[in-house]
Amino acid sequence: MVKRLPTQRGFVNIFKQYYSTVNLDVLAARFPQESEVTPLAMKEIRLIRGLNLPVKVLGRGEIDHAITVTAHKFSTEAKRKIEAAGGRAVELQQ
């Protein structure tokens, strides 16, 4: 069977979830203090390509002002840094 299908090796996970990722340092640079950051606002300033994938916020970088970030998922480090700066991390339903 392997010799008949030599290019069909490996495993494809059909349940894998893909995300549009955004890091905290980019959010801190692009959005002023006390602003609302939503996936639509991220798309308007071209941080993400489209709204067809859920958005995940990652914790690279530092944030020094309070913003309210609304996304589908947050890394634990990103959520901790946002709340430490006085902001809020609001998770959307997928």
Secondary structure, DSSP 8 states (H G I E B T S, - for coil): -TTT-TT--S---TT----EEEEHHHHHHHS-TT-EE-HHHHHHTTSSS-SSS-EEEE--S---S--EEEESEE-HHHHHHHHHTT-EEEE---
